[in-house]
């Protein structure tokens, strides 16, 4: 429902709220139902928040040192 409302920040505040609520919720679901159900819920949450995860992956990959090829002999 919230995704249908207009937003100036492309819904980032709502994504942060979902992440803040989702992490403890995921822990509770995993505790109550086991790791398999927890992984399924993690995949479902990641599919909903795919853009923040893509931006996080880009940010982390830019921070990692680049591997260079060994010099040719």
Number of C-alpha atoms within 10 A of each C-alpha: 4 8 10 7 7 9 12 7 8 10 14 13 12 14 16 13 10 14 16 11 11 15 13 11 14 18 15 13 17 18 12 11 10 12 13 10 15 19 14 13 18 18 12 12 16 14 11 13 15 12 13 15 13 11 11 12 12 11 11 10 11 10 9 8 7 8 6 6 6 6 5 4 3
